[in-house]
């Protein structure tokens, strides 16, 4: 089965769920075949830690990987997409739970998407996957 990364959100989701080995191949494919730019970061800790640091981490990633410039409208887009993503990722998670997520940020220069994929755990028997997704225009 082939999955065609033909939409910005789809690209961000595929990037977030990719393994480290797949990530390099995927980044190369996207760079070669589109004008979309990608950035990646990892965020982990207790739910309260992740809630406190998530937006800072993704804004830093977006700036360091040149996905955005240090302009208020571009930072604003990252913050809003990030908060939307975080809401989906962390809803119904106990405060003491641990989260470990890979975050992908994708932009075409007009829109920006933040997608996150990983695991939450309150107890070893309760580990399960989580996903978050947010979109905002620049």
N, C-alpha and C positions, 0 to 999 in steps of 0.2 A: 504494500500500500504506500503510495506517495502522498505526502501532505505538502501542498504548495503554499509557501509563506507569501500570500498576496495582499494582505491587509496589515496595517500597522499593529493593531491589537493582537492579531494572530501571531505576528512576528515576536512581539514581546512575550506572549504566553509560551511559545515554543522555546524562546531563549531562556526563560525562567525555569522551565522544566528540564532543560538540557543538562547532561552530565558535563563535567569539566572537559572531557575529551570531545564530546559533541559540540560544546560551546565554541571551541576554536574553529571547527569545520563550519559551523553555522554562521559565525561572525564573518568568516572569509566568503561564504556564499552570499550573504546579504550585502557585504561591501562590494562584491564583484557585480551583482545583478540589480542593485537598487541604489537609491540615494539616501536610504535610511541609515541613521547612526544608532549604534547600540552601546550601552554601558552596563556593567555588572557590579554588584556588591553583595556581601553577605551581612545579615543582621541576626544576632542571636542574644538570648538572655531570657530573663523572666518576662512575663507579659508586660509588667510595668516598666521594666528596662527597655524593652522593644518599643513600647508606646512612647517613651520619653526620647529615644534616640533615632527612631525610624526616619523622620523627616530630615533631621540633620544629616544623617548618613546618605540619603538619596540625593539631597541637594549637593552635598560634597562630591558624590560620585558624578553627578551630571556636570558639575563645573570642571572637575579634574579630567574628565574624559572628553571635554569640549562638546558635549551634547547641547549645552546652552552657554550663553554669555552671561556676564554678571549684570544683567538688565532686570529691572523689577518685574516686567511682564513674564519673562522666561522663568525666573525663580518662582513667581506666583503660580505658574502652570505646574511646576514640579511639586510644589507644596499641595495644591489641590488634588492632583492625580495621586500623590502619595497618601494623603489623608483618606481618599476614597478607597485606595488599595488596602490601607491599614484597617479600615472599618470592616471590610470583608474578611480579612485575615485573622483579626483578633476578636471578632464577636463570639460570644458564648465560650470564651476561654477563661478559666479561673485565673485570678491574679497571680497565684503562685506557680502556675504552669510555665514550663520552659518552651521557648520557640526557637527554631533555627530555620531561617529562610534564605533562599537565594533570590535576589531582586534583579530584574532586568528593566532597563529604561530604554525606550525606543522613541525616536523622533524623526519626522520628515521635514521639520522646520516650521510646520504649521500646527501640527498636533503633537502631543507628547503622551506616552502611555507608560505607566508603572505597573509591572506584573511581578508577583511574588509567589514562590512555591516552596514549601518545606514541611516541617513536622511540628506538632505540639505534643507535649507530654506533661501530665500531672503525676502519673504513676506509670511504670513500665507497661502495665497491662492496658493503658489507655492511649498509647502513642497512636497518632494518626496524621494523615496528610492534611494540609491546608493550602488554600490558594486565595490570593487577593488580586484585584484588578482595578485600575483607575485610569481615566482618560480626561485630558483637558486641552483646550486650544491654547496656542501661544499667542 
